[in-house]
Amino acid sequence: MRLSLFAIIFLTGACIGSAQTNVAHFEFREGGIIRGPKDKKQIALEFTADQFSDGGKIILDELAKRDVKASFFFTGNFFTNSANRKLARRLVKEGHYLGPHSDQHLLYCPWDGPKKTLVTREQFRRDLDENLKKIEKLGVKRKEIKYWIPPYEHFNEEIVSWSGELGLTLINYTPGTRSTADYTEDDAKNFVSSKTIFDSILRKEQEDPNGLNGFLLLAHFGVGSKRTDKFYNHLGALLDELEKRGYGFVRVDQLLKP
């Protein structure tokens, strides 16, 4: 497994503090964290958004019913809508984690071929800083923002390194389920039904030797009108089933804290 210089420093520095640190059990991809410790039945729910927020109230209501805390990552574009800002204030008030997802939802590297960085270091820093400023306006102090998810969940080692320079740790989602396909539109060739997504999560829990321990489970805060089969309508049932199987839900900063 190849790690970026930042990932190696992060891993080594944390291990110096404690031989028993959970960081040694993290999984990385291109230097970004994609899974937390596997020694506890804990899952961190991640929700990302750029422009859509149609699932916001349902998601927050289902979490509140069960006193479950989750983590949300929104772009600067998201906050231009006053209704979205209202939802963001609510989730902060209810104790959820709020972090950045880039201000303008930039594409950092090509989808195919070598992952050459498509933005300059200055563009990256300026864009992320603007995103952070909008989050601060909602009452979140910058020092409390430790983790973030890159736009499109797509990045390379250079982006991870630049993140570290800003005091941020880049994280992503844990592969193995179809949860990230909850945005696919009804008539699209890559459409994945909510049932298929739901079943894939439970199948992963059964087939993985560590179950869903340390999982970063990502879905979207909204998907727009072109998808009528909304996976967030099944969130409550998923939470109940996973709790029945012994899992607890924590914020990313709790799951990944050394």
Disulfide bonds with the S-S distance in Angstrom:
none
